[in-house]
């Protein structure tokens, strides 16, 4: 009789153990965010612009802010390339780590281009209409200087 009682006691314990294992949650881990941004720039005067920076961000909001006053940025990174004869045509890779505590909060991303040159340290190219005339886009063109989307 004791043997049967012992087996019955073990069976009563097993469902609890299985249930505990089924609800075990692994700790969050950081996630590497990698953005490969195609950049095609031509004919910028070297006296005005000699470097382009691509800055990418991950945000907690469903839509990233359209300006710098969103307060939703979780992580960011940047990469710069020098212009040669006023041009750069290629891929710019921006990578950074989203902290483990923020991975689940990440909902959107945004990448923007900034210019720098001998007379200014950094200029948001979304505002290209404020550049000196020699550095403005050709008439009739509308350059795409930023992009955003859902973060997966």
DRENVOVEX-337663 format. One line per field, with one value per atom (N, C-alpha, C, O, CB): residue number from 1; x, y, z; atom name. Coordinates in steps of 0.1 Angstrom, whole numbers. Glycine has a CB too. Example, Ala and Ser with C-alpha at 12.3 -4.5 7.8 and 13.67 -1.06 7.14 Angstrom:
2
nr <- [1,1,1,1,1,2,2,2,2,2];
east <- [132,123,132,142,113,128,137,129,134,141];
north <- [-57,-45,-33,-33,-45,-22,-11,0,11,-6];
up <- [78,78,78,85,90,71,71,79,80,57];
atom <- [N,CA,C,O,CB,N,CA,C,O,CB];
***
This chain:
152
nr <- [1,1,1,1,1,2,2,2,2,2,3,3,3,3,3,4,4,4,4,4,5,5,5,5,5,6,6,6,6,6,7,7,7,7,7,8,8,8,8,8,9,9,9,9,9,10,10,10,10,10,11,11,11,11,11,12,12,12,12,12,13,13,13,13,13,14,14,14,14,14,15,15,15,15,15,16,16,16,16,16,17,17,17,17,17,18,18,18,18,18,19,19,19,19,19,20,20,20,20,20,21,21,21,21,21,22,22,22,22,22,23,23,23,23,23,24,24,24,24,24,25,25,25,25,25,26,26,26,26,26,27,27,27,27,27,28,28,28,28,28,29,29,29,29,29,30,30,30,30,30,31,31,31,31,31,32,32,32,32,32,33,33,33,33,33,34,34,34,34,34,35,35,35,35,35,36,36,36,36,36,37,37,37,37,37,38,38,38,38,38,39,39,39,39,39,40,40,40,40,40,41,41,41,41,41,42,42,42,42,42,43,43,43,43,43,44,44,44,44,44,45,45,45,45,45,46,46,46,46,46,47,47,47,47,47,48,48,48,48,48,49,49,49,49,49,50,50,50,50,50,51,51,51,51,51,52,52,52,52,52,53,53,53,53,53,54,54,54,54,54,55,55,55,55,55,56,56,56,56,56,57,57,57,57,57,58,58,58,58,58,59,59,59,59,59,60,60,60,60,60,61,61,61,61,61,62,62,62,62,62,63,63,63,63,63,64,64,64,64,64,65,65,65,65,65,66,66,66,66,66,67,67,67,67,67,68,68,68,68,68,69,69,69,69,69,70,70,70,70,70,71,71,71,71,71,72,72,72,72,72,73,73,73,73,73,74,74,74,74,74,75,75,75,75,75,76,76,76,76,76,77,77,77,77,77,78,78,78,78,78,79,79,79,79,79,80,80,80,80,80,81,81,81,81,81,82,82,82,82,82,83,83,83,83,83,84,84,84,84,84,85,85,85,85,85,86,86,86,86,86,87,87,87,87,87,88,88,88,88,88,89,89,89,89,89,90,90,90,90,90,91,91,91,91,91,92,92,92,92,92,93,93,93,93,93,94,94,94,94,94,95,95,95,95,95,96,96,96,96,96,97,97,97,97,97,98,98,98,98,98,99,99,99,99,99,100,100,100,100,100,101,101,101,101,101,102,102,102,102,102,103,103,103,103,103,104,104,104,104,104,105,105,105,105,105,106,106,106,106,106,107,107,107,107,107,108,108,108,108,108,109,109,109,109,109,110,110,110,110,110,111,111,111,111,111,112,112,112,112,112,113,113,113,113,113,114,114,114,114,114,115,115,115,115,115,116,116,116,116,116,117,117,117,117,117,118,118,118,118,118,119,119,119,119,119,120,120,120,120,120,121,121,121,121,121,122,122,122,122,122,123,123,123,123,123,124,124,124,124,124,125,125,125,125,125,126,126,126,126,126,127,127,127,127,127,128,128,128,128,128,129,129,129,129,129,130,130,130,130,130,131,131,131,131,131,132,132,132,132,132,133,133,133,133,133,134,134,134,134,134,135,135,135,135,135,136,136,136,136,136,137,137,137,137,137,138,138,138,138,138,139,139,139,139,139,140,140,140,140,140,141,141,141,141,141,142,142,142,142,142,143,143,143,143,143,144,144,144,144,144,145,145,145,145,145,146,146,146,146,146,147,147,147,147,147,148,148,148,148,148,149,149,149,149,149,150,150,150,150,150,151,151,151,151,151,152,152,152,152,152];
east <- [8,0,9,5,-9,19,28,32,33,39,36,41,30,34,45,18,8,6,4,-6,6,5,16,14,4,28,40,39,41,53,34,32,21,23,29,11,0,4,0,-12,13,18,27,27,26,35,44,36,39,53,25,16,9,7,6,6,0,10,5,-5,23,33,36,39,45,37,42,34,41,40,21,14,19,20,-1,22,27,40,43,27,49,62,61,68,71,53,52,46,50,43,36,30,40,40,18,49,59,69,73,66,73,82,75,82,87,63,56,55,54,42,55,54,67,68,45,78,91,95,93,102,98,101,116,123,94,122,136,139,130,141,150,153,154,158,166,151,152,167,175,145,170,184,184,174,189,195,197,195,198,210,191,189,198,197,174,205,213,203,197,224,203,195,205,215,188,202,211,203,193,218,207,200,210,221,195,207,215,208,198,218,214,207,214,226,208,207,213,214,204,205,225,228,233,243,238,226,230,230,220,221,242,244,254,264,248,250,259,259,249,255,270,271,270,265,262,273,273,286,296,270,285,298,306,301,295,319,327,329,332,341,328,329,318,319,330,307,295,294,292,282,294,292,304,307,279,310,320,318,326,334,308,305,290,283,312,285,271,271,279,265,262,260,246,236,262,244,231,229,237,230,218,215,202,192,213,202,190,186,195,192,173,168,157,150,163,155,144,136,141,149,123,113,103,100,107,97,87,73,63,87,72,59,56,66,59,44,40,45,50,25,44,50,61,59,39,73,84,80,72,97,85,82,87,97,88,80,84,95,101,72,97,108,115,113,102,124,132,126,133,145,113,107,97,85,101,101,91,93,83,92,105,108,106,105,100,105,102,114,113,91,126,138,143,145,148,145,151,165,173,143,170,184,186,177,187,199,203,217,225,200,220,234,236,226,237,248,251,264,272,252,265,277,279,269,276,291,294,303,311,301,301,309,314,306,301,326,331,327,327,347,324,320,333,343,311,334,345,340,331,351,346,341,326,320,345,322,308,298,286,304,303,294,297,308,295,286,288,276,264,287,279,269,272,281,268,264,267,258,249,281,260,253,260,272,251,252,258,251,239,255,259,254,255,266,263,243,242,238,227,232,246,242,244,253,250,235,236,228,220,231,229,222,211,212,232,199,187,188,189,174,189,191,180,168,191,183,174,161,150,180,162,150,141,129,155,146,138,133,125,145,138,135,120,115,141,113,98,91,79,93,97,90,92,84,96,101,105,93,89,118,88,77,80,74,65,89,91,106,114,82,110,124,123,113,132,134,136,150,159,130,154,167,167,158,173,177,177,192,201,172,193,207,210,201,208,222,227,239,247,230,242,254,262,257,250,275,284,295,297,291,300,310,319,318,303,327,336,329,336,345,317,311,300,295,305,296,286,289,295,272,286,289,280,284,290,267,257,244,239,254,238,226,217,221,230,205,194,190,184,182,193,190,175,171,196,166,152,148,138,144,157,155,164,169,158,165,175,171,180,174,159,155,162,162,140,168,176,190,198,174,195,209,212,203,212,225,228,224,223,244,221,216,225,219,215,238,247,245,249,261,239,238,224,221,243,214,200,198,206,191,188,185,182,177,174,183,180,165,157,184,161,147,139,143,146,127,118,121,114,119,131,134,131,131,149,127,124,132,127,109,144,152,145,138,166,147,143,154,164,137,153,164,162,170,167,150,147,137,130,141,136,127,123,131,133,111,107,98,93,100,96,87,85,89,92,78,75,88,94,63,91,103,98,90,109,105,102,113,112,100];
north <- [-12,0,13,22,0,13,25,28,40,22,19,21,29,38,8,25,32,46,55,24,48,61,70,82,61,65,73,77,89,65,68,71,81,91,58,80,90,104,114,85,104,117,123,136,115,116,121,126,136,110,119,123,137,145,113,138,151,162,174,149,160,171,174,186,166,164,166,177,185,154,178,189,203,212,188,205,217,221,232,217,211,213,217,226,201,209,212,226,233,201,230,243,254,264,244,252,262,264,275,258,253,253,260,267,239,258,264,279,286,258,284,299,305,317,302,298,304,314,311,292,326,337,339,341,350,339,342,356,365,337,360,374,381,375,376,394,401,403,404,415,403,405,417,420,392,424,435,431,419,443,440,437,446,458,437,441,449,454,447,441,467,474,478,484,487,473,476,482,476,463,493,500,502,508,514,497,500,510,508,486,522,534,537,541,546,537,541,556,563,535,561,575,578,572,580,588,592,607,614,586,613,628,631,625,632,642,647,662,668,641,667,682,691,702,685,686,696,703,697,688,716,724,721,722,739,718,714,726,724,709,738,749,750,757,762,743,743,730,730,746,719,705,696,695,699,690,680,667,657,686,666,653,651,661,653,639,635,625,616,629,627,618,612,620,625,600,593,589,582,580,594,592,584,588,605,572,564,562,562,550,562,561,550,548,575,545,536,543,548,521,543,550,541,530,561,545,538,541,534,540,552,556,548,544,571,546,539,546,540,537,559,568,576,583,577,576,584,599,603,582,607,622,628,623,629,638,645,655,661,651,658,668,662,650,682,670,664,665,661,672,669,670,659,662,684,647,636,629,625,626,628,622,607,601,628,601,587,579,566,584,585,578,568,572,588,556,545,543,541,532,544,542,548,550,526,551,557,555,551,573,557,555,563,568,540,565,573,568,562,588,572,569,581,586,555,585,596,591,582,607,598,596,609,619,588,609,621,622,612,622,634,636,637,643,648,631,633,641,636,619,652,661,664,664,655,666,669,658,660,680,645,634,622,620,629,614,601,592,597,602,581,572,558,551,572,553,540,538,546,539,527,523,528,527,508,533,537,528,528,553,521,511,518,522,498,519,524,513,507,536,510,499,504,511,486,499,502,492,484,517,492,482,489,499,476,482,486,479,466,483,486,479,469,470,490,459,448,453,448,438,463,469,476,479,478,479,487,479,484,499,467,459,458,460,446,454,452,465,465,446,477,490,495,504,500,490,496,494,482,490,505,504,510,506,511,520,526,530,530,538,534,538,551,553,527,558,569,571,570,582,574,577,590,593,566,599,612,615,609,623,623,627,641,650,627,643,656,659,650,656,672,676,684,691,684,684,693,698,692,686,709,716,725,727,722,733,742,754,759,748,757,769,765,774,777,752,748,734,726,749,731,718,707,696,719,710,699,706,715,689,701,707,696,687,716,696,686,688,699,687,678,680,679,682,669,676,677,692,695,672,701,715,721,732,723,713,717,730,737,706,735,747,759,770,749,757,767,767,776,765,758,758,770,776,744,773,783,779,767,786,789,786,775,767,798,777,767,753,744,772,751,737,732,720,736,740,736,726,726,748,717,708,715,726,698,708,713,717,709,703,727,731,719,712,743,717,707,693,684,705,692,680,681,692,676,670,670,658,646,668,660,649,643,650,654,630,623,622,615,608,629,631,623,624,645,617,609,598,599,619,588,577,572,574,566,566,560,549,547,571,541,529,522,526,520,510,502,494,488,492,493,485,471,469,492,462,447,441,429,439];
up <- [0,0,0,-7,12,7,7,-7,-10,17,-15,-28,-36,-43,-35,-36,-43,-38,-46,-42,-25,-20,-24,-27,-4,-25,-29,-44,-47,-27,-52,-67,-68,-76,-75,-61,-61,-57,-63,-52,-47,-43,-53,-55,-30,-60,-71,-82,-88,-76,-86,-97,-93,-102,-100,-81,-76,-77,-79,-62,-76,-76,-91,-94,-68,-100,-113,-121,-128,-121,-121,-128,-123,-132,-127,-111,-106,-112,-116,-91,-113,-118,-133,-137,-116,-141,-155,-157,-166,-161,-149,-150,-148,-155,-140,-138,-135,-146,-149,-122,-153,-164,-176,-183,-167,-178,-189,-188,-199,-191,-176,-174,-172,-168,-163,-174,-172,-183,-194,-171,-179,-189,-189,-179,-185,-201,-203,-201,-204,-216,-196,-194,-207,-217,-185,-208,-221,-224,-215,-219,-237,-241,-251,-257,-249,-251,-260,-275,-278,-258,-284,-298,-306,-304,-302,-316,-325,-336,-343,-331,-337,-348,-359,-356,-342,-371,-383,-394,-398,-387,-399,-409,-421,-419,-405,-433,-445,-453,-459,-453,-453,-459,-472,-472,-449,-483,-496,-497,-494,-508,-500,-501,-515,-520,-490,-522,-535,-535,-537,-546,-534,-534,-544,-546,-520,-552,-563,-563,-559,-576,-567,-570,-558,-560,-581,-546,-535,-535,-536,-522,-533,-533,-521,-509,-534,-523,-512,-502,-490,-517,-507,-498,-488,-478,-506,-491,-482,-474,-462,-490,-481,-475,-479,-490,-480,-468,-471,-465,-466,-467,-457,-450,-448,-446,-436,-449,-447,-435,-435,-460,-426,-415,-416,-419,-401,-414,-413,-399,-393,-423,-393,-379,-379,-385,-371,-372,-371,-357,-348,-378,-354,-340,-340,-349,-336,-328,-325,-314,-304,-320,-316,-307,-301,-307,-315,-290,-283,-289,-286,-268,-296,-302,-315,-321,-304,-318,-330,-342,-352,-331,-342,-353,-347,-336,-359,-353,-347,-348,-357,-355,-339,-340,-353,-359,-328,-358,-370,-367,-377,-377,-355,-351,-339,-336,-348,-333,-323,-309,-299,-322,-308,-295,-292,-289,-294,-293,-291,-278,-272,-302,-273,-260,-260,-250,-250,-272,-273,-278,-279,-283,-280,-285,-274,-263,-288,-278,-270,-272,-263,-271,-284,-288,-302,-309,-288,-304,-317,-320,-312,-316,-333,-338,-350,-356,-340,-354,-366,-373,-367,-363,-385,-393,-403,-408,-401,-405,-414,-426,-424,-406,-437,-449,-454,-454,-460,-459,-465,-480,-487,-464,-485,-499,-507,-502,-501,-518,-527,-540,-547,-532,-542,-553,-552,-562,-566,-539,-537,-539,-541,-546,-539,-541,-532,-527,-556,-530,-523,-529,-528,-507,-534,-539,-533,-538,-555,-524,-518,-506,-503,-514,-499,-487,-475,-474,-487,-466,-453,-442,-441,-450,-435,-425,-411,-407,-425,-405,-391,-382,-385,-391,-372,-363,-348,-345,-365,-340,-326,-318,-324,-323,-305,-296,-289,-283,-286,-290,-283,-269,-269,-290,-258,-245,-242,-247,-234,-235,-232,-226,-228,-222,-217,-210,-220,-216,-199,-232,-242,-254,-262,-246,-256,-268,-270,-281,-268,-259,-261,-263,-268,-248,-259,-261,-275,-279,-251,-283,-296,-306,-308,-301,-311,-321,-334,-344,-315,-335,-348,-349,-339,-350,-361,-364,-373,-380,-370,-373,-382,-385,-376,-376,-398,-402,-409,-417,-411,-406,-413,-417,-411,-403,-427,-431,-426,-426,-446,-422,-418,-426,-430,-403,-428,-436,-426,-417,-448,-429,-422,-432,-442,-410,-429,-438,-431,-418,-449,-438,-432,-425,-416,-443,-428,-422,-412,-405,-432,-410,-400,-396,-403,-406,-383,-378,-382,-384,-363,-382,-385,-390,-383,-374,-401,-406,-410,-418,-418,-405,-409,-423,-426,-399,-432,-446,-449,-460,-454,-439,-441,-443,-449,-428,-439,-440,-451,-450,-427,-462,-473,-479,-485,-483,-478,-484,-477,-482,-483,-465,-458,-462,-457,-443,-470,-474,-483,-489,-481,-484,-494,-508,-511,-493,-516,-530,-537,-544,-538,-536,-543,-539,-546,-541,-527,-522,-522,-518,-508,-527,-528,-539,-548,-530,-538,-548,-561,-561,-544,-572,-585,-586,-580,-597,-592,-593,-599,-608,-603,-593,-597,-591,-594,-612,-582,-575,-561,-555,-577,-555,-540,-535,-535,-538,-529,-524,-511,-504,-520,-510,-498,-489,-491,-502,-477,-468,-455,-446,-465,-454,-442,-445,-456,-431,-436,-438,-424,-415,-447,-423,-410,-413,-424,-401,-402,-404,-391,-380,-414,-392,-380,-377,-386,-383,-364,-360,-356,-348,-348,-362,-359,-351,-348,-372];
atom <- [N,CA,C,O,CB,N,CA,C,O,CB,N,CA,C,O,CB,N,CA,C,O,CB,N,CA,C,O,CB,N,CA,C,O,CB,N,CA,C,O,CB,N,CA,C,O,CB,N,CA,C,O,CB,N,CA,C,O,CB,N,CA,C,O,CB,N,CA,C,O,CB,N,CA,C,O,CB,N,CA,C,O,CB,N,CA,C,O,CB,N,CA,C,O,CB,N,CA,C,O,CB,N,CA,C,O,CB,N,CA,C,O,CB,N,CA,C,O,CB,N,CA,C,O,CB,N,CA,C,O,CB,N,CA,C,O,CB,N,CA,C,O,CB,N,CA,C,O,CB,N,CA,C,O,CB,N,CA,C,O,CB,N,CA,C,O,CB,N,CA,C,O,CB,N,CA,C,O,CB,N,CA,C,O,CB,N,CA,C,O,CB,N,CA,C,O,CB,N,CA,C,O,CB,N,CA,C,O,CB,N,CA,C,O,CB,N,CA,C,O,CB,N,CA,C,O,CB,N,CA,C,O,CB,N,CA,C,O,CB,N,CA,C,O,CB,N,CA,C,O,CB,N,CA,C,O,CB,N,CA,C,O,CB,N,CA,C,O,CB,N,CA,C,O,CB,N,CA,C,O,CB,N,CA,C,O,CB,N,CA,C,O,CB,N,CA,C,O,CB,N,CA,C,O,CB,N,CA,C,O,CB,N,CA,C,O,CB,N,CA,C,O,CB,N,CA,C,O,CB,N,CA,C,O,CB,N,CA,C,O,CB,N,CA,C,O,CB,N,CA,C,O,CB,N,CA,C,O,CB,N,CA,C,O,CB,N,CA,C,O,CB,N,CA,C,O,CB,N,CA,C,O,CB,N,CA,C,O,CB,N,CA,C,O,CB,N,CA,C,O,CB,N,CA,C,O,CB,N,CA,C,O,CB,N,CA,C,O,CB,N,CA,C,O,CB,N,CA,C,O,CB,N,CA,C,O,CB,N,CA,C,O,CB,N,CA,C,O,CB,N,CA,C,O,CB,N,CA,C,O,CB,N,CA,C,O,CB,N,CA,C,O,CB,N,CA,C,O,CB,N,CA,C,O,CB,N,CA,C,O,CB,N,CA,C,O,CB,N,CA,C,O,CB,N,CA,C,O,CB,N,CA,C,O,CB,N,CA,C,O,CB,N,CA,C,O,CB,N,CA,C,O,CB,N,CA,C,O,CB,N,CA,C,O,CB,N,CA,C,O,CB,N,CA,C,O,CB,N,CA,C,O,CB,N,CA,C,O,CB,N,CA,C,O,CB,N,CA,C,O,CB,N,CA,C,O,CB,N,CA,C,O,CB,N,CA,C,O,CB,N,CA,C,O,CB,N,CA,C,O,CB,N,CA,C,O,CB,N,CA,C,O,CB,N,CA,C,O,CB,N,CA,C,O,CB,N,CA,C,O,CB,N,CA,C,O,CB,N,CA,C,O,CB,N,CA,C,O,CB,N,CA,C,O,CB,N,CA,C,O,CB,N,CA,C,O,CB,N,CA,C,O,CB,N,CA,C,O,CB,N,CA,C,O,CB,N,CA,C,O,CB,N,CA,C,O,CB,N,CA,C,O,CB,N,CA,C,O,CB,N,CA,C,O,CB,N,CA,C,O,CB,N,CA,C,O,CB,N,CA,C,O,CB,N,CA,C,O,CB,N,CA,C,O,CB,N,CA,C,O,CB,N,CA,C,O,CB,N,CA,C,O,CB,N,CA,C,O,CB,N,CA,C,O,CB,N,CA,C,O,CB,N,CA,C,O,CB,N,CA,C,O,CB,N,CA,C,O,CB,N,CA,C,O,CB,N,CA,C,O,CB,N,CA,C,O,CB,N,CA,C,O,CB,N,CA,C,O,CB,N,CA,C,O,CB,N,CA,C,O,CB,N,CA,C,O,CB,N,CA,C,O,CB,N,CA,C,O,CB,N,CA,C,O,CB,N,CA,C,O,CB,N,CA,C,O,CB,N,CA,C,O,CB,N,CA,C,O,CB,N,CA,C,O,CB,N,CA,C,O,CB];
***
